[in-house]
Amino acid sequence: MNRQKRQQQAKAMHTKDRDLLPVDPRTGQPIEPMAQPGYYPGFHTLSQQAFWDEATRSVVLDRVEHVPPIRFFSPEQAQLMQAIADRVMPQADRDEAHKIPVVNYIDERLYIDRIDGYRFEDMPPDREAHLLGLKGIEAIAEHLYSKSFTQLGPLEQDHVLLTLHDANPPAGHEIWQQMPVHRYWLLLMQDMVEAYYAHPYAWDEVGFGGPAYPRGYMRLEGGKPEPWEVREQRYEWADPPTSLSGKSTPLGGPGGFQSQPPGQAGTH
């Protein structure tokens, strides 16, 4: 490959990556990836680890220092799951060093077969449900665009996933006969959200100071920050041009937004 062609490809990739970034509405320019996105600049949950007990500190640090390897998904399935995660829980606003390995934590849960202690009677086990769901997503992508999901552009991928959100998949009907599409969507969302917000980097983003035990909280009224917290500093941003995230539609399936999983609350 000659040098000019390499430069053209690198430029095209750079443009594509920048199209995934949130936009500064004042300038119209992409907001560059940050080590700590969110509204609490300068706040780092891990700076509070001296106030946690040893067991808690060990668990939290392990999430940062030891990313579990992919052992449940095949390489192709992991690539597909990552492409889905990049749309469901986009992290283009994070620099590479601070991206949260959502797929690795979902893979770990499935590999050790950790469950929530319940399962809807019309759903298969979580392992089977996730593998069926990946096949269903591929079937929809092929039906709509004649391509694999991983070969689609971001907006096309969003439209594929929107059919699951709306509980109206146009393909893979034999799969959705084995499990209700609205329950699979809730399973997928719950796993991705829990994996993301169980990580200390996400805690930095939302200003969460980590486990309250054994220190506890002092200021429970008036919305005042604790001594170790920082005040919220908002900044304006707009959706990237390659995203449907600015569009809000009711959740499909029986019950709509009331159809929520009864899983455990909390992030740790």
URKA-V838504 format. One line per field, one symbol per residue. burial: 1 if it has 16 or more other ideal C-beta (glycine too) atoms within 10 Angstrom, else 0. Layout:
# URKA-V838504
burial = ???
This chain:
# URKA-V838504
burial = 0000000000000000011111100000011010011101001110011011000110010010000101011000111111111111111111000101111111111100000000000010010011111101111110011000100101011111111111101011001100111111111110110111111111111011111000100000000000001000000010010111000000111000001000000000
